[in-house]
Amino acid sequence: MIDNLALAITHGLMALAVWVLLKRVDLNHEPSPHDRDAKGRRRGDPDFEEKDAHRA
């Protein structure tokens, strides 16, 4: 009985994790250098990368 309960709990948690991951909006999107961030700056812009590096 304990073995079946342990299997059911672990498989249920794995199924829940897969379901949550599949519902992600960005699952099938890879950012390109032409994408812009929330402030409208291009992500592939070298100035953008340098400015963020100095902030850290």
Secondary structure, DSSP 8 states (H G I E B T S, - for coil): -HHHHHHHHHHHHHHHHHHHHHT-GGGG----TT-B-TTS-BTT-HHHHHHHHHH-
